[in-house]
Amino acid sequence: MTVIRAFETHEIRHQKELSGVWTFSPLDGPRADESFSVAVPSCWESYPAFGDYRGKGRYTTQFSGGGNLRLVCKGVGHSAQVLLDGETICTHYGAYTPFDALRTGVADGAHTLEIIADNGFSEDSALHVANDYHSYGGITRPVVLEWVPDVFVQRLAFTPCLGVDGVWEAQMRVTVTNLSSREQWVAVRATLCGVDCDFGGVDVPASGQAEAEGTFRFPQAQTYHLSQPTLYLLKVCLYDGEGRALDDLIERVGFREVRVEGDKILFNGEPIRIKGFNRHEDHGQFGSALPFQAMDADLNLLLDLGANAVRTSHYPNDELFLDLCDEKGILVWEESHARGLSEKQMQNPNFDRQSADCIREMLLAHYNHPSIFIWGILNECASDTQYGRSCYERQLAQIRATDRSRPVTFASCKYPWDISLDLPDVVSFNIYPGWYHDEPSAQYLQEMYEWLQDKTPGRGKPFIVSEIGAGGIYGYHVSNGLKWSEEKQAQILDDQLRAVLSHPGTAGVFVWMFADCRVSPENFYARPKTMNNKGVVDEYRRRKLAYDAVKAVFTSPDYR
Ligand code: ADA
């Protein structure tokens, strides 16, 4: 079985992981309606017969039980229709965020669960489009079945804050759902760091939700430092009038603060210097459905490379990956889904709704991860047009309405035309000197920096170089300076990295990218092997010369 989270999320609520062997039937193409046994989670591209399948596929399994059932899907690529005993119980768009379906009073006995996944491109899909990464198909993250009582904990939001006397405090909000048709009273209590947190009682309206809020002090709490990432289990429990425990939810939290001051990003009051990597959820063997061990191995390579940060380009990641970042003290730039959309693509009638859903689901699911230090949106979209700007404005406002405890940013490539740099807290640019053009890195960066400071409202804000990079094909060795060789890639990265890290005006850099990834075949003409080959390791994590080049810079005493 797979691992769902890096810690137990319930001691009271009964959960059953539905990972395992399911039946898969493609609904389109020459093998339509044939049946195959497949692993869940997985991508259908991992099966030789479906390596390039684009369309719909039906996944089927059975389970037994009854009562109030909550089905949680951590990720289905990219659209899902979920059916219980033949009846649709929910639909969802977007491969990279979790969703759930609730069914009350289900009769005891055997049940059939079907999930129809669809990775097709059409006007209906504004975010999953032919792109410089692959929109894999299938149930790509775990599926979990939960038995919930009539009143249960929907979610829990934890916001730490350092008190004036140096003692950690936290504001907590518990959302409680009532499935029954009458109002219900419950008491809400939590434990954290040896403190009992009493939220009092809440009346939860029939078929509705209520919130319990409180701010508590934690004199024993140790600060979450990147070098010593101390994590605590926060256990919330609901009780009825007789003091009987009804339901629980456990989150894992850390006490730390992120703040922007002038052109610095402060983590617990100290300026951070980002030495990071962009990473796609992609692996030669597993597609986007990386197992726990492969995620862990990726992060171990990142640490070996001397990196301290990862950008989840260009979509929210599996929460298990975020759990591991929390544990290892790796900073995370988490990004909502969108890459390189033109103004016309942003005008797709589904764009606003699909983006807003993705952002909402990302924030609700990932709010408590201490490693996430910044939220990003809309990589390289139309921040240079009025219409595009209005989308950036809306999306940043949506994030700030939920989370004021982290800065927000977007990675732009619109130098020198960007008209949206007044909007984010942190300004970020993707640059490729030496790869897409020949201007020397240091000179190009300095020109951009002067333009930012002299001509834009981005002046004085922290500035991250969110991408630098160059292509290199694993095993292609020539020393005549030709592009795509490992030698040339290593040389360009060395030059770009030294230019960025020695520039006093930047808060740091994210290398594009960690590992080679597959791209949509529709983009193959600019991408040898139908891959984006800018990884410092290839899709099987074999090291290129760039690995040692980046490691040498990241670990050099010159760039502490
Ligand atoms: C962009 C983009 C990446 C990738 C990269 C490249 O900056 O953000 O997704 O496409 O360029 O490889 O050119």
Residues whose N, C-alpha, C, O or C-beta is under 5 A from the ligand:
A	BS01	ADA	D132 N379 E380 N430 E467
